[in-house]
Amino acid sequence: MKRYLLPLLAFLVLVGFLAVGLRLNPREVPSPLVNRPTPEFRLPTLADPAQQLAPKDLLGKVWLLNVWASWCVACRLEHPVLVDFARAGLVPVYGLNYKDKRPDALAWLEKFGNPYQQSLQDSDGLAGIELGVYGVPETFVIDRAGVIRFKHIGPLTPEVLRDTILPLVGKLGA
């Protein structure tokens, strides 16, 4: 009887961990970069590869960094929300085109609208790795000092913008 007790106990512990894990929201994966400086990188802009931009060039303003790709289905769902948000002009939105081909990305923006002040071309995905990107789309709120204050995984919704991002941007003084 005792020899069955240990495996049964181990099984019950595993079931407990599984039950807790199934209740977690995968969009709330904590980022180790929140409240830390934005990683340093300098990338060509999508519109003009001869022009480069780095996060340190945006010091002094609160801004959003939206990681996207033309091959991303969820990005297509998010895009109209992002276009409407950018049109309101409440905070500058910059893009990070992730592991994409430049012609595909430019065609996508031409077809669906361009909400970005600038979009950076991260063809090899190295800047995305530095940012801890799990997948696209992801959006970061970055403060005047270049510190990441919030990370949203998945498509932005009007509710996320209204209830989370805009209040934070207001606190940061955009």
KEKE-3310 file (N, C-alpha, C; in steps of 0.2 Angstrom, whole numbers, plus 5000, padded with zeros to 4 digits):
npx = (5004:5010:5019:5012:5008:5017:5019:5005:5004:5013:5007:4995:5001:5006:4994:4989:4998:4995:4982:4983:4991:4983:4974:4980:4983:4989:4993:4997:5011:5025:5037:5054:5060:5051:5051:5064:5078:5076:5082:5098:5098:5100:5092:5088:5075:5059:5054:5064:5079:5092:5091:5092:5086:5086:5081:5086:5086:5074:5072:5065:5052:5036:5032:5025:5029:5026:5027:5026:5021:5020:5016:5009:4994:4986:4991:4984:4971:4973:4977:4967:4963:4975:4977:4967:4969:4982:4978:4972:4982:4987:4998:5015:5017:5028:5034:5040:5045:5045:5055:5053:5050:5055:5048:5036:5031:5030:5020:5010:5007:5004:4992:4984:4985:4995:5000:5011:5024:5037:5043:5053:5065:5067:5074:5082:5077:5084:5084:5071:5073:5081:5072:5064:5054:5040:5031:5022:5008:5016:5016:5024:5025:5035:5044:5049:5062:5067:5063:5056:5039:5028:5021:5012:5006:5000:4986:4981:4967:4952:4948:4960:4968:4960:4958:4971:4983:4981:4978:4991:5000:4995:4999:5012:5015:5013)
npy = (4994:5006:5008:5013:5025:5036:5038:5042:5053:5062:5062:5069:5082:5086:5087:5098:5108:5109:5113:5126:5132:5132:5142:5153:5168:5169:5181:5189:5187:5190:5203:5204:5216:5226:5242:5244:5251:5253:5241:5244:5247:5250:5253:5252:5262:5257:5264:5271:5264:5270:5279:5278:5273:5274:5269:5278:5290:5294:5299:5309:5309:5302:5286:5274:5257:5246:5230:5221:5212:5208:5196:5191:5186:5190:5203:5209:5209:5218:5230:5240:5245:5251:5260:5269:5274:5280:5290:5298:5305:5305:5300:5297:5283:5270:5258:5241:5232:5215:5202:5201:5204:5218:5224:5217:5221:5235:5235:5230:5240:5250:5245:5243:5255:5267:5268:5272:5283:5281:5266:5253:5242:5226:5214:5202:5199:5202:5213:5212:5200:5206:5214:5205:5199:5188:5185:5191:5202:5213:5226:5240:5252:5266:5277:5295:5294:5283:5271:5255:5254:5246:5231:5224:5209:5202:5206:5223:5231:5241:5242:5238:5249:5260:5257:5253:5257:5271:5278:5275:5281:5294:5296:5296:5308:5311)
npz = (5000:5004:4994:4983:4987:4986:4972:4969:4977:4970:4957:4961:4965:4952:4945:4952:4949:4935:4935:4941:4931:4920:4923:4921:4912:4896:4889:4899:4902:4911:4908:4909:4905:4908:4917:4915:4905:4888:4876:4868:4851:4833:4819:4801:4793:4788:4777:4771:4769:4770:4780:4798:4814:4832:4848:4858:4851:4853:4865:4878:4874:4877:4870:4859:4855:4842:4838:4823:4808:4791:4788:4798:4805:4817:4818:4807:4812:4823:4817:4811:4823:4828:4818:4819:4832:4831:4822:4831:4837:4851:4856:4850:4838:4835:4824:4823:4812:4810:4806:4792:4775:4766:4754:4755:4768:4765:4755:4762:4772:4763:4758:4770:4777:4786:4802:4808:4815:4811:4804:4809:4802:4806:4800:4803:4815:4827:4835:4840:4848:4858:4864:4869:4863:4861:4851:4837:4836:4847:4859:4866:4879:4881:4891:4894:4897:4891:4896:4897:4901:4900:4893:4881:4875:4861:4850:4850:4858:4857:4871:4878:4875:4880:4893:4899:4892:4888:4901:4907:4899:4900:4914:4912:4906:4893)
capx = (5000:5014:5023:5007:5006:5022:5017:4999:5005:5017:5002:4991:5005:5006:4987:4988:5001:4992:4976:4985:4993:4977:4970:4984:4982:4995:4994:5000:5018:5029:5043:5059:5062:5047:5054:5071:5079:5075:5089:5100:5099:5099:5089:5085:5068:5056:5053:5071:5084:5098:5090:5092:5083:5087:5077:5089:5084:5067:5072:5062:5045:5033:5030:5023:5033:5022:5030:5022:5024:5015:5014:5005:4987:4984:4993:4979:4966:4975:4979:4962:4963:4981:4977:4962:4973:4987:4975:4970:4988:4988:5005:5018:5017:5033:5034:5046:5043:5049:5057:5048:5053:5054:5043:5030:5029:5028:5014:5005:5006:5000:4985:4980:4986:5002:4999:5018:5028:5042:5044:5060:5066:5071:5074:5084:5074:5089:5081:5065:5076:5084:5066:5061:5047:5038:5028:5019:5010:5017:5017:5028:5025:5041:5043:5053:5069:5068:5062:5050:5034:5022:5022:5006:5007:4994:4983:4978:4960:4950:4948:4967:4970:4957:4959:4977:4988:4980:4980:4998:5003:4993:5003:5019:5015:5013)
capy = (5000:5012:5009:5017:5032:5041:5040:5045:5060:5065:5064:5075:5088:5088:5089:5104:5113:5110:5117:5133:5134:5133:5148:5159:5172:5169:5188:5192:5185:5196:5204:5206:5222:5232:5246:5244:5254:5250:5239:5248:5245:5255:5249:5256:5263:5254:5269:5273:5260:5274:5282:5274:5276:5270:5271:5284:5296:5296:5301:5315:5309:5295:5283:5266:5253:5241:5225:5219:5209:5208:5189:5190:5186:5194:5210:5212:5211:5224:5236:5245:5249:5255:5266:5274:5276:5284:5296:5303:5309:5306:5298:5294:5276:5268:5251:5237:5227:5209:5196:5202:5207:5225:5225:5214:5226:5242:5234:5229:5247:5254:5242:5244:5261:5267:5271:5273:5289:5278:5259:5250:5235:5221:5208:5196:5198:5203:5218:5208:5196:5210:5216:5199:5198:5181:5184:5197:5208:5215:5233:5243:5259:5268:5284:5300:5292:5277:5265:5252:5254:5242:5227:5220:5204:5200:5212:5229:5231:5247:5241:5239:5256:5264:5255:5252:5261:5278:5280:5275:5287:5301:5297:5297:5315:5312)
capz = (5000:5004:4988:4979:4990:4983:4965:4969:4979:4964:4952:4963:4964:4945:4943:4955:4945:4929:4937:4942:4925:4915:4924:4919:4905:4892:4887:4905:4903:4914:4904:4913:4903:4911:4921:4913:4899:4881:4874:4862:4844:4828:4813:4796:4793:4782:4771:4768:4772:4771:4787:4804:4820:4838:4854:4861:4847:4855:4872:4879:4873:4878:4864:4859:4850:4840:4834:4818:4802:4785:4788:4805:4805:4822:4816:4803:4817:4827:4813:4811:4830:4828:4813:4823:4838:4829:4820:4836:4839:4858:4858:4844:4838:4830:4822:4822:4807:4813:4802:4786:4769:4765:4749:4758:4773:4762:4752:4768:4774:4758:4758:4776:4781:4790:4808:4812:4813:4807:4806:4809:4798:4809:4796:4806:4822:4833:4840:4843:4853:4863:4867:4873:4859:4861:4845:4835:4838:4854:4860:4872:4881:4883:4894:4891:4899:4887:4900:4895:4907:4899:4887:4879:4871:4857:4847:4854:4857:4860:4878:4881:4874:4884:4900:4901:4889:4889:4908:4908:4895:4904:4920:4910:4904:4885)
cpx = (5004:5018:5018:5006:5011:5020:5010:5000:5009:5012:4998:4995:5005:5000:4986:4991:4998:4985:4977:4987:4988:4973:4974:4982:4988:4997:4997:5007:5022:5035:5048:5062:5057:5051:5062:5072:5078:5082:5091:5101:5098:5098:5088:5078:5066:5056:5059:5077:5091:5097:5089:5089:5085:5083:5080:5088:5077:5066:5069:5054:5042:5031:5028:5027:5029:5026:5025:5025:5018:5012:5010:4998:4984:4985:4987:4973:4967:4975:4974:4962:4969:4980:4972:4966:4978:4984:4973:4976:4989:4995:5008:5018:5023:5032:5040:5044:5048:5049:5052:5053:5051:5048:5036:5027:5027:5021:5008:5002:5002:4993:4981:4980:4992:5001:5006:5021:5034:5041:5051:5060:5070:5071:5076:5081:5078:5087:5075:5068:5078:5078:5062:5054:5046:5034:5025:5011:5011:5018:5020:5026:5032:5041:5049:5061:5071:5067:5056:5045:5029:5023:5015:5007:5000:4991:4980:4971:4958:4950:4955:4969:4967:4958:4966:4982:4987:4981:4987:5001:5001:4998:5010:5020:5016:5009)
cpy = (5006:5013:5013:5024:5037:5043:5044:5052:5064:5067:5069:5081:5090:5090:5096:5110:5114:5114:5124:5136:5136:5139:5154:5162:5172:5176:5192:5189:5190:5197:5207:5213:5228:5235:5246:5248:5250:5247:5243:5244:5251:5251:5254:5257:5260:5258:5271:5270:5264:5277:5277:5277:5271:5273:5277:5290:5298:5298:5308:5315:5302:5293:5276:5263:5247:5236:5221:5215:5208:5200:5187:5191:5191:5201:5213:5213:5217:5230:5241:5249:5253:5261:5271:5277:5281:5291:5301:5307:5310:5304:5295:5286:5274:5261:5248:5231:5221:5204:5196:5205:5214:5226:5222:5219:5233:5241:5233:5236:5251:5252:5244:5251:5261:5271:5274:5280:5287:5270:5256:5243:5231:5214:5201:5194:5199:5208:5216:5204:5200:5213:5211:5198:5190:5180:5190:5196:5209:5223:5235:5250:5261:5276:5288:5298:5286:5271:5262:5252:5249:5238:5223:5215:5202:5207:5217:5229:5238:5247:5242:5246:5260:5263:5254:5257:5268:5281:5280:5280:5294:5302:5299:5304:5315:5318)
cpz = (5000:4998:4983:4981:4987:4976:4965:4972:4974:4959:4955:4963:4957:4943:4946:4951:4938:4930:4937:4935:4920:4917:4923:4913:4902:4890:4893:4907:4905:4910:4909:4911:4906:4917:4920:4906:4893:4879:4868:4856:4839:4822:4807:4796:4787:4776:4768:4772:4774:4778:4792:4810:4826:4843:4857:4857:4849:4862:4873:4877:4875:4871:4864:4853:4848:4836:4829:4812:4797:4785:4794:4804:4811:4821:4812:4807:4821:4823:4812:4818:4830:4824:4816:4828:4836:4826:4825:4839:4846:4860:4851:4844:4832:4829:4822:4818:4808:4808:4796:4781:4767:4760:4752:4763:4770:4759:4757:4770:4769:4757:4764:4780:4785:4796:4811:4810:4809:4809:4805:4806:4802:4806:4799:4813:4828:4838:4843:4849:4859:4867:4870:4869:4859:4854:4843:4835:4845:4854:4867:4873:4884:4885:4891:4892:4895:4891:4898:4902:4906:4893:4887:4874:4867:4854:4852:4853:4859:4868:4881:4880:4879:4891:4903:4899:4890:4896:4909:4905:4898:4910:4918:4907:4896:4883)
residu = (MET:LYS:ARG:TYR:LEU:LEU:PRO:LEU:LEU:ALA:PHE:LEU:VAL:LEU:VAL:GLY:PHE:LEU:ALA:VAL:GLY:LEU:ARG:LEU:ASN:PRO:ARG:GLU:VAL:PRO:SER:PRO:LEU:VAL:ASN:ARG:PRO:THR:PRO:GLU:PHE:ARG:LEU:PRO:THR:LEU:ALA:ASP:PRO:ALA:GLN:GLN:LEU:ALA:PRO:LYS:ASP:LEU:LEU:GLY:LYS:VAL:TRP:LEU:LEU:ASN:VAL:TRP:ALA:SER:TRP:CYS:VAL:ALA:CYS:ARG:LEU:GLU:HIS:PRO:VAL:LEU:VAL:ASP:PHE:ALA:ARG:ALA:GLY:LEU:VAL:PRO:VAL:TYR:GLY:LEU:ASN:TYR:LYS:ASP:LYS:ARG:PRO:ASP:ALA:LEU:ALA:TRP:LEU:GLU:LYS:PHE:GLY:ASN:PRO:TYR:GLN:GLN:SER:LEU:GLN:ASP:SER:ASP:GLY:LEU:ALA:GLY:ILE:GLU:LEU:GLY:VAL:TYR:GLY:VAL:PRO:GLU:THR:PHE:VAL:ILE:ASP:ARG:ALA:GLY:VAL:ILE:ARG:PHE:LYS:HIS:ILE:GLY:PRO:LEU:THR:PRO:GLU:VAL:LEU:ARG:ASP:THR:ILE:LEU:PRO:LEU:VAL:GLY:LYS:LEU:GLY:ALA)
# end
